[in-house]
């Protein structure tokens, strides 16, 4: 059984929608951050699927660069969340205003 482009895009859309729902509905920064990463991986899945079905490696190469940038983003984002938690003993979105200078 061979999965077509539509199935890959359906899974990608479902992952993106789940991530978007997590960003909109949650107040905890860690859950929001994981939801953003889920949305990024959904976009990566769509890029790889299009690349595979067009027989072109450009999309897959772009995914490697996106993953590299996402790894740097994770380190910076988690450092900010840890700094917020150390200051306020909470990781809620409402506490972000306390990080202003």
N, C-alpha and C positions, 0 to 999 in steps of 0.2 A: 504494500500500500504506500502510495507516494502522496505526501502532503503538498498541496498547491500553495501558490502565493496568497490566496485568500485566507487560508487557515493561519498562516504566519502573521498576516496583517490583523486578523481577528484577535489573536493572542496578544499582539502588540497593542492593539486598541484597548483590550480589556486591562492589561497591565497599566497602561497610561491612565485610563479612567479610574482604576483603583488608587493609583498614586495621587491623582488630582483630588479624589474624594478624601484621601488622608490629609492632604495639605489644607483643604478647605474646612474639614470637620474637626481636626484635632488642635489642641492648644499646647501640647508638649513639644518642645523643640526637637527632641530626638526622634519622635515619631514623624514630625514634619520633614526632618532631614532624610529619614529613611524613605519617606514617600517621594521626595524629590529624586533620590537615587533610583527608585523604582521607575519613575517617569523617564529618567535618562536612559535606563536600560531598555525600556520599551522602545524608545527612539533608536537605540542601537540595534535592537532586533529587527525593526523595520528596515533600517539601512542594510543590514546583512541580507535580509530576505530579498530586497530589491536587487542588491548586488549579485546574489546567487542566481536569480531568475533572469537577469540581463546578461549573464556571463561576463561580468566586468568586475575586476577586483578593486575598483576605486572606493566603493562603499565600505568594503572590509578594511581597507587601509585607513579610511577616515575613522572607523570605529576604534582602531588602535590608538589614534591620537586623542579621541574623545575619552577613552579609558584612562589615558595618561593624565589628561587635564583633570578628570574626575578624581583621580587619586590625590592630586595636589589640593583640590577643593575640599576633599574629605578631611585632610589634615588641618587646614585652616578653619573649616567650619566646626570641627570637634574641639579645636583649641578655644574658639569663641564660646562654645557651649560650656566647656569646663570652666572658663573664666567667669561666665555668668553664674554657674552653679556655686562656685567658690564664694562669690560675692553675696548672692542672695539666698543660697540654699534651696534654690528652685530653678527649674528649667522650663518655665512657662513663657509664652510669647509676651505677656503683659510686662514681664520684668526686663524686657530689652531696653526700655526707656531709661533704666538706671545705668546703662553703659555709656551714656553720653558724658562728655567732658564738662 
